[in-house]
Amino acid sequence: MEFDYNTQRPSLLYAEYGRNIQNMVRFIKTLETKENRNIHAQAVIDL
C-alpha cells in the first residue's frame, strides 16, 4: 500500500477550494473541445 502525502503533491493555488476541485479543473484543461470543457467547467461551478 502506497500513501500519497500532501507534502509530495503540488501546492494548492486556491486553498479555499480544495484539492479535489483543483484536480477537476486540471482535468478539464486537458479536454480537447471547447464545448466539452465548458460543459465540465459549468458542472464544477454548480458544485
C-alpha positions as a Markdown table, in Angstrom:
| # | Residue | x | y | z |
|---|---|---|---|---|
| 1 | Met | 0.0 | 0.0 | 0.0 |
| 2 | Glu | 1.4 | 3.4 | -1.0 |
| 3 | Phe | 0.3 | 6.6 | 0.7 |
| 4 | Asp | 0.0 | 9.9 | -1.1 |
| 5 | Tyr | 1.2 | 12.7 | 1.3 |
| 6 | Asn | 0.2 | 16.3 | 0.8 |
| 7 | Thr | 3.9 | 17.3 | 1.0 |
| 8 | Gln | 4.5 | 15.3 | -2.1 |
| 9 | Arg | 1.6 | 16.8 | -4.1 |
| 10 | Pro | 1.7 | 20.1 | -6.0 |
| 11 | Ser | 0.8 | 23.1 | -3.8 |
| 12 | Leu | -2.8 | 24.4 | -3.9 |
| 13 | Leu | -3.4 | 27.5 | -5.9 |
| 14 | Tyr | -6.6 | 28.4 | -4.1 |
| 15 | Ala | -6.7 | 26.5 | -0.7 |
| 16 | Glu | -10.3 | 27.6 | 0.0 |
| 17 | Tyr | -11.5 | 25.4 | -3.0 |
| 18 | Gly | -9.6 | 22.3 | -2.0 |
| 19 | Arg | -7.5 | 19.7 | -3.8 |
| 20 | Asn | -10.4 | 17.9 | -5.4 |
| 21 | Ile | -11.7 | 21.0 | -7.2 |
| 22 | Gln | -8.2 | 21.8 | -8.4 |
| 23 | Asn | -7.8 | 18.3 | -9.8 |
| 24 | Met | -11.1 | 18.6 | -11.6 |
| 25 | Val | -10.0 | 21.9 | -13.2 |
| 26 | Arg | -6.7 | 20.4 | -14.1 |
| 27 | Phe | -8.6 | 17.6 | -15.9 |
| 28 | Ile | -10.9 | 20.0 | -17.6 |
| 29 | Lys | -8.0 | 21.9 | -19.1 |
| 30 | Thr | -6.9 | 18.7 | -20.8 |
| 31 | Leu | -10.2 | 18.2 | -22.7 |
| 32 | Glu | -9.9 | 18.8 | -26.4 |
| 33 | Thr | -13.0 | 20.6 | -27.4 |
| 34 | Lys | -14.1 | 24.0 | -26.1 |
| 35 | Glu | -17.7 | 22.7 | -25.9 |
| 36 | Asn | -16.7 | 19.8 | -23.7 |
| 37 | Arg | -14.5 | 22.0 | -21.5 |
| 38 | Asn | -17.4 | 24.4 | -21.0 |
| 39 | Ile | -19.9 | 21.6 | -20.0 |
| 40 | His | -17.5 | 20.2 | -17.4 |
| 41 | Ala | -16.5 | 23.6 | -16.2 |
| 42 | Gln | -20.2 | 24.5 | -15.6 |
| 43 | Ala | -20.6 | 21.3 | -13.6 |
| 44 | Val | -17.7 | 22.3 | -11.3 |
| 45 | Ile | -19.2 | 25.8 | -11.0 |
| 46 | Asp | -22.5 | 24.3 | -10.0 |
| 47 | Leu | -20.8 | 22.5 | -7.1 |
